[in-house]
Amino acid sequence: MGLFKKMFGKEEKQTNVTTTKKHKGYHDLNIQSVEKVTPEAVRVTFDIPEELRSAYHFTPGQYVNICVMMNGQEERRSYSICSDASDNSTIAIAIKAIHKGNVSQWANEELKAGATLQVSEPEGHFKLASEEQQVVAFAAGSGITPILSIAKKLQEKGGKLHLFYGNKNFESIIFRQEFDQLSNTTVKHFLSQEEREGFNHGRLSKEQISEQIKNDLNLLKADAFFLCGPEAMISAAKEVLALFGVPKEKVHFELYTTPVNMKPETPAEENNFTGKSKVSVILDDERINFELDSKGKTILETVSNAGYDAPYSCRGGVCCTCKAKVLEGKATMTLNYSLTDEEVAEGFILTCQARPASEKLVISYDE
């Protein structure tokens, strides 16, 4: 108990947090600092030991997962990286407290420098390509987190960022001063619940985004468009950019929760297979064999319930942590918001959304 008092502050505020078992791709990282960046958000900076620095090399825009055991339940959460990719000695994430978010509230209220967390190696497709120099970004709330590392990289390589950033009010603006210090970044702020001189009033709605582009049609010449924030904002920006003729491959977006109205990247494929499939899963060079009903549990559920350490995070088809490749047979997915068309064509699936669609199915997490 004394250990947790040292790690998390006042004993009376402690959450029952214990160490989880070791997971593949995760490492114990010491927290260098926990900094309040708004009343509702903290930046958590981890020290990266020299022997792990190559493993934690990341492309701006990517995320890491953290894994903690809270009240006897293992919790995994994905958080975008906000640090400078040129500094390989540390890595930082921002965590905004959300209503009924037990991990995010714990991190904001109790997490302290000196604690150790299990942190995955960086992953994700929402990232800045080396050839992308001129970038437009639409972000809202904590969706700004990956945009900061993108902005820093563009500053380093002489690129340019046009950022449209929405928040409730002035005090909820994450990283406002850091963006102000980047000479390569032009920021237009939008406040939905406060009128303030020098700031636009309202949400980043379809009408607002369309108006901003009409006011500066040169924005359409950007090499890439990055969208990160609530589902409604992402949907609005995607629709407007499509209406202005921006090619789909130039538009990158990242969801933080499973959407309600947005259509998946690939539509759900009907599973006409009935009965049980003989499934083989290759994980860490081990072959796991079982039978699985086409209408039963997902592949991820089945493997995890059998006690194997299959990778996952969101379980909602939003991240790509649970990705695996079909080597033989067929599987269908209920949802897919993260795999690209090319990855699907190559046989990759999200195992949290996948069920067998053939009498025999072989998939590999090791591909």
Steps between C-alpha positions, in 0.01 A plus 500: 500500500788736568616455142169629364500789743836601360386449139159660503494755779253521787403161629133586541468569123655177385345281235571132540768481230732202478761375257377307195675199353760569232360532148680466169593837355463674837780623724511645851574871465570742781303825504727803486224757553124553516410854395159665509440655156136596565273451803383174339813365331855394583811435298678183616865474397683167519875442513619261229800286603777501244450132416133564409539819297488326163180320607334830588596682183173636362359683203311820598131419534538152651378383841597268785284282725528498876399200709402514868313272739223697673282339767587155369421585136767545234448828315667599173475844346649658189652850522656698219860613528551876531878518537772596255604202287859626486546442876529125556573522873137568596150447369191694610124454480210725600210357702177697530264403781167385360171442678494150651845434352663310785848490344501862379370632832752291693782634282390861557440469872752247630780424257835641611858526376705200606226246431550220248245403235486232234514683167481342156732580216360766262252398232222634278437617143413862583846637426690757300668366187850618419388670177214696662614860546184712477235377744152607607361370830157514662505404868275534803567446869759235575511419128775760491749260662642329187483828308763651730763240412409545130542877533840460665619270222381742233685781677817289498483425127380841383139405436180691577192420708162674479309399813131549578449414867171480692445506876228583751673805644835673532623310806434162335744565213772236525853606392390854402833661590705228330319550171542877533877447514514301174579736216390249238147465641200722440221438751136604490324432830127428535323520837155345523404625849681832528521819298849649515676766298737352242327160507228363274173407667330169433581137423698365210180409317455418133400860431794645694756272335358575156519873566865479608597318181303742281688787666834342404476260206878454512435265792381246244855477364624338821689171481289351780203569727497369858171476692491407868226552756132417552315296241275790395796726419685230309189414297440867421858557387507182289177599328617855427837388366330246274266771366804715418656210309778405742613143419414245768863388530601850615258495795618335823272474801515346845209418730539470876177303553285270288277732294121497498416636154819486294519226241793256538795521261389169351136389521418192702515191282215252535610175655317221320697227673313308769624251751839457660835581344833338582711803589878520539651817644875563482615718789864543603597202283249280685202343323170507691226269369132514585152478350297818471138553401449752221236678711684466831778694669755700306845358432656741751252405774563132445879527504501731803253287694729201443773686690718611210651848483341621176553872433203737534398839625165655401304183407278726288660488155652846547868425565704238317671340800328163451587473130581155360535352151287225347733236355234246405123510484281802560384724786252786500503815714202671660676840515818649358595862561878462485624253238555646155350354184848379406543317831162333466588394146823350635300286744532696824212497749414656834464196721277686747242521220571177310327163485574200278328482159644169379535142625870556561667826602866572568605846618828641630569783742869468413479629141 
